Amino acid sequence: QVQLVESGGGLVQPGGSLRLSCVASGLISSRYTVGWFRQAPGKDREFLQAINWNGDRTYIASSVKGRFTIHRDNAKNAVFLQMNSLKPEDTAVYYCAADRDTQRIGTVVHEYEYWGQGTQVTVSS
């Protein structure tokens, strides 16, 4: 059974930083793309950034470019999202997702097979 577990969310002041973690279990190998999405109340789930299975390709949404960075540690089955210069509009539930198709870096929800339960990020003073 594949399971993705996010952690690292919380309350942070504007301008602050957080590092989210996504740990996978149950996948036969590390050959999967991982993406990060977020969903604010009343809004659609939004793509943020994704990384391919060996970490040599990434894709980032323009809305977070220059502030968010993704990287992975396959030895730990973990993918991280470093978020800097956080703004109140970054407040949302953040999700990681996995896609076993190694030929693409998906940017839309339906391209990902497995999802975590999400971690809340609140940016407020």
C-alpha positions, 0 to 999 in steps of 0.5 A, a space after each residue: 500500500 502506497 502512503 505519502 505523509 507530509 509534515 512541517 506545516 504550521 504557523 509562520 509570520 510573513 517573510 518567514 520560512 518553512 520546510 515541508 517534508 513528504 515521505 513515501 512508503 510502499 513504492 517498489 522503487 524511487 522511480 517516481 515523480 513527486 509534485 507539491 500542490 496546495 489548496 486554499 479554502 474555496 479554491 482549486 488545488 494549485 500546482 507548485 513544483 515537481 521533481 523527477 525521480 533522480 532529481 535532475 529535472 524540476 518544474 516550478 510554477 511562476 507564482 512561487 518561482 524564486 521563493 520555493 525550492 524542491 529537492 529529494 533524498 531517495 535514500 530516505 524516500 523523501 522530497 522536501 519543499 523549502 519555502 522562503 519569503 512566505 506571504 499571507 496568500 501562501 496560506 493553504 493546505 499543502 499536498 505532495 503527490 507521486 506519479 510513476 510515469 517517469 517520462 513526464 513532470 506533471 503539473 495537473 492533479 489528474 497526472 498524479 496517482 498517489 496523494 498525501 493527506 496534506 499539511 496546513 501552512 498558515 502565514 499570518 502576523 
